[in-house]
Amino acid sequence: ETNKQEISVDTATSHSDLVPETNKQEISVETMRRLFPVPTTRRYDLARETYVVLEMGVGDYLSPEKFNPSSIVWQIEAAMEKEDYLGEVFIRAFGAENTWSPELESEYEGSTIEVHQYKGVKRTRLNMFIACFLLTLNVISGPSNFLLLSEDIEYMEQHPKFARFRQTLLDRGFFVVLEHPQALISQETEQVTSQS
């Protein structure tokens, strides 16, 4: 319990350095601080949905060829369950066209991860995931969690367009968190789940 720390809902938070290099394959409250505030005992709070955006680039830690999509889904869902959020988890991956081989496309299409490919630089990726999620807002029934897993956290936090996007979500009762993908998704766990 001593490692649990509530994250303020009025700021996006990055704390990838809080996960020890050892034992990363076990995602637990003992090895990581909380991503989101502790949910109340009210049913609608416990059942908050979580919307996850994955940035997947060539050479990134979270590049498509390094991870089985089912392992990514399992690790994210396990992390949210240990945060005591029991609602559905929706995951979207945004990656440049040159990061996806035909085999990878087929593998991800068969998973629950929704893949969006783009042409251009990281600003294009930012514009795309913001536009996609703003469209999603029209069908989201209530306040939810938004989690962005990115290696460009500093870029995101300083970009005025993301600041406006984040404020839009906060105004609608969302909890918004930015995090390095390595904090939730472990290559050690990937190897274990791939062998099982």
C-alpha positions as semicolon CSV with decimal commas, in nm:
position;residue;x (nm);y (nm);z (nm)
1;E;0,000;0,000;0,000
2;T;0,289;0,237;0,057
3;N;0,366;0,250;-0,314
4;K;0,017;0,349;-0,416
5;Q;-0,010;0,710;-0,523
6;E;-0,307;0,886;-0,667
7;I;-0,247;1,081;-0,986
8;S;-0,408;1,423;-1,014
9;V;-0,683;1,425;-1,273
10;D;-0,607;1,779;-1,390
11;T;-0,270;1,695;-1,542
12;A;-0,138;1,424;-1,769
13;T;0,128;1,224;-1,595
14;S;0,445;1,048;-1,699
15;H;0,627;0,821;-1,459
16;S;0,798;0,554;-1,663
17;D;1,105;0,578;-1,442
18;L;0,904;0,442;-1,150
19;V;0,910;0,083;-1,273
20;P;1,216;-0,109;-1,155
21;E;1,435;-0,269;-1,422
22;T;1,400;-0,601;-1,239
23;N;1,079;-0,799;-1,225
24;K;0,909;-0,593;-1,497
25;Q;0,733;-0,906;-1,615
26;E;0,503;-0,884;-1,313
27;I;0,278;-0,581;-1,339
28;S;0,151;-0,514;-0,989
29;V;0,088;-0,239;-0,739
30;E;0,408;-0,350;-0,569
31;T;0,622;-0,272;-0,875
32;M;0,448;0,035;-1,014
33;R;0,269;0,338;-0,883
34;R;-0,091;0,391;-0,978
35;L;-0,174;0,523;-1,321
36;F;-0,523;0,645;-1,235
37;P;-0,694;0,759;-0,915
38;V;-0,833;0,487;-0,691
39;P;-1,191;0,422;-0,807
40;T;-1,472;0,473;-0,562
41;T;-1,698;0,186;-0,464
42;R;-1,974;0,325;-0,683
43;R;-2,055;0,087;-0,963
44;Y;-2,019;0,338;-1,247
45;D;-1,674;0,441;-1,124
46;L;-1,544;0,085;-1,098
47;A;-1,680;0,014;-1,445
48;R;-1,515;0,312;-1,615
49;E;-1,401;0,217;-1,963
50;T;-1,036;0,268;-2,057
51;Y;-0,930;0,395;-2,399
52;V;-0,566;0,326;-2,485
53;V;-0,362;0,479;-2,766
54;L;-0,038;0,304;-2,861
55;E;0,225;0,487;-3,063
56;M;0,418;0,224;-3,257
57;G;0,714;0,345;-3,463
58;V;1,012;0,189;-3,638
59;G;1,281;0,119;-3,382
60;D;1,057;0,212;-3,089
61;Y;1,035;-0,004;-2,779
62;L;0,675;-0,075;-2,880
63;S;0,731;-0,153;-3,247
64;P;0,484;-0,402;-3,399
65;E;0,735;-0,675;-3,480
66;K;0,852;-0,702;-3,118
67;F;0,519;-0,793;-2,958
68;N;0,235;-1,033;-3,014
69;P;-0,087;-0,828;-3,011
70;S;-0,256;-1,071;-2,772
71;S;0,029;-1,015;-2,525
72;I;-0,015;-0,638;-2,550
73;V;-0,387;-0,669;-2,482
74;W;-0,334;-0,907;-2,190
75;Q;-0,072;-0,688;-2,023
76;I;-0,277;-0,369;-2,052
77;E;-0,595;-0,538;-1,928
78;A;-0,401;-0,692;-1,638
79;A;-0,263;-0,351;-1,543
80;M;-0,610;-0,193;-1,542
81;E;-0,755;-0,481;-1,340
82;K;-0,486;-0,431;-1,078
83;E;-0,583;-0,064;-1,074
84;D;-0,931;-0,192;-0,978
85;Y;-1,096;-0,072;-1,298
86;L;-1,325;-0,343;-1,430
87;G;-1,467;-0,172;-1,738
88;E;-1,387;-0,261;-2,098
89;V;-1,048;-0,170;-2,244
90;F;-1,030;-0,041;-2,601
91;I;-0,689;-0,023;-2,769
92;R;-0,587;0,164;-3,083
93;A;-0,240;0,147;-3,236
94;F;-0,105;0,425;-3,456
95;G;0,201;0,349;-3,667
96;A;0,365;0,462;-3,988
97;E;0,290;0,256;-4,297
98;N;0,649;0,133;-4,321
99;T;0,622;-0,039;-3,980
100;W;0,368;-0,299;-4,094
101;S;0,449;-0,603;-4,303
102;P;0,157;-0,795;-4,458
103;E;0,206;-1,065;-4,193
104;L;0,190;-0,810;-3,911
105;E;-0,120;-0,650;-4,059
106;S;-0,292;-0,988;-4,066
107;E;-0,184;-1,068;-3,710
108;Y;-0,313;-0,740;-3,569
109;E;-0,634;-0,753;-3,772
110;G;-0,712;-1,079;-3,593
111;S;-0,671;-0,915;-3,251
112;T;-0,883;-0,666;-3,060
113;I;-0,632;-0,387;-3,132
114;E;-0,761;-0,137;-3,387
115;V;-0,472;-0,037;-3,616
116;H;-0,439;0,300;-3,790
117;Q;-0,157;0,355;-4,039
118;Y;-0,042;0,696;-4,149
119;K;0,201;0,873;-4,382
120;G;0,417;1,150;-4,245
121;V;0,593;1,257;-3,927
122;K;0,493;1,228;-3,561
123;R;0,277;1,540;-3,590
124;T;0,066;1,348;-3,841
125;R;0,028;1,069;-3,588
126;L;-0,076;1,318;-3,321
127;N;-0,336;1,476;-3,550
128;M;-0,471;1,135;-3,647
129;F;-0,522;0,991;-3,301
130;I;-0,676;1,315;-3,174
131;A;-0,919;1,329;-3,466
132;C;-1,012;0,961;-3,428
133;F;-1,073;0,991;-3,056
134;L;-1,276;1,310;-3,081
135;L;-1,510;1,123;-3,315
136;T;-1,530;0,843;-3,057
137;L;-1,635;1,091;-2,788
138;N;-1,976;1,117;-2,950
139;V;-2,057;0,755;-2,862
140;I;-1,887;0,724;-2,522
141;S;-2,159;0,704;-2,261
142;G;-1,979;0,866;-1,969
143;P;-1,650;0,964;-1,803
144;S;-1,373;0,718;-1,885
145;N;-0,997;0,669;-1,865
146;F;-0,764;0,778;-2,144
147;L;-0,414;0,630;-2,155
148;L;-0,152;0,730;-2,412
149;L;0,153;0,504;-2,433
150;S;0,422;0,698;-2,615
151;E;0,798;0,746;-2,628
152;D;0,739;1,113;-2,712
153;I;0,578;1,220;-2,386
154;E;0,766;1,549;-2,367
155;Y;0,663;1,637;-2,723
156;M;0,300;1,559;-2,643
157;E;0,296;1,757;-2,319
158;Q;0,440;2,063;-2,493
159;H;0,221;2,050;-2,803
160;P;-0,068;2,302;-2,786
161;K;-0,300;2,076;-2,984
162;F;-0,258;1,793;-2,735
163;A;-0,307;2,038;-2,448
164;R;-0,644;2,140;-2,593
165;F;-0,737;1,776;-2,653
166;R;-0,647;1,682;-2,297
167;Q;-0,853;1,970;-2,158
168;T;-1,151;1,857;-2,364
169;L;-1,130;1,514;-2,204
170;L;-1,082;1,654;-1,854
171;D;-1,388;1,875;-1,901
172;R;-1,588;1,559;-1,975
173;G;-1,473;1,386;-1,658
174;F;-1,196;1,173;-1,806
175;F;-0,880;1,071;-1,624
176;V;-0,591;1,138;-1,864
177;V;-0,249;0,974;-1,831
178;L;0,060;0,972;-2,052
179;E;0,308;0,694;-1,992
180;H;0,607;0,526;-2,149
181;P;0,499;0,188;-2,294
182;Q;0,773;0,007;-2,104
183;A;0,593;0,085;-1,778
184;L;0,303;-0,145;-1,872
185;I;0,422;-0,369;-2,151
186;S;0,716;-0,596;-2,080
187;Q;0,925;-0,788;-2,332
188;E;0,989;-1,048;-2,062
189;T;0,615;-1,107;-2,029
190;E;0,588;-1,114;-2,407
191;Q;0,833;-1,403;-2,419
192;V;0,647;-1,594;-2,146
193;T;0,303;-1,552;-2,303
194;S;0,434;-1,641;-2,649
195;Q;0,573;-1,969;-2,517
196;S;0,261;-2,065;-2,321
